[in-house]
Amino acid sequence: MRITNSPASRKRRKRMITAAKGFRLRRSKLYRYASDAVDHGRQYAYRDRRAKKRNFRYLWQIRINAAARAGGLTYSRFMEGLKAAKCALDRKVIADLAARDAAAFAALLATARNALKNKPAATLAKA
């Protein structure tokens, strides 16, 4: 006699149909199509969780660059100055300050400028 383990199979299929809730037509009703749709959706979700991080970092860099250039520095020189000043703020916080608090960002610009002035010139010992 053939044993099918139907309770586990039914539970597995039911779980897939439930995950496809909200999909249209046969993608939410039939197991075969629901399984494909859910698998693709999960692949896209995995990929885009990482893409989201890239996109936000890019947005923060654009905002910081715009505010820094308005203050007379480029993005790279501004970040170099903050690094020299040992400023522990990340780009997310700096971009938020650039967008919402001009006074605090101006203080960061001044800090970066001072650190760049006091930074020792790079020596080219290896010629």
VENDAPE-V224521 format. One line per field, one symbol per residue. ss: DSSP state (H for helix, E for strand, - for the rest). phi: phi as a letter, one per 40 degrees, with the letter a starting at -180 (. if undefined). psi: psi as a letter, one per 30 degrees, with the letter a starting at -180 (. if undefined). A space follows every 10 residues. Layout:
ss->???
phi->???
psi->???
This chain:
ss->-----HHHHH HHHHHHHHH- ----HHH--- HHHHHHHHHH HHHHHHHHHH HHHHHHHHHH HHHHHHHHHH ----HHHHHH HHHH------ HHHHHHHHHH -HHHHHHHHH HHHHHHHH-- -------
phi->.cbbfccccc cccccccccc cgccfccbbb ddcccccccc cccccccccc cccccccccc cccccccccc cgbcdccccc cccccfcccc cccccccccb bccccccccc cccccccccc cccbccb
psi->kkkfheeeee eeeeeeeefg kflkbfffek eeeeeeeeee eeeeeeefee eeeeeeeeee eeeeeeeeef gglleeeeee eeeefhkgkl eeeeeeeeef jeeeeeeeee eeeeeeefkk kkkiej.
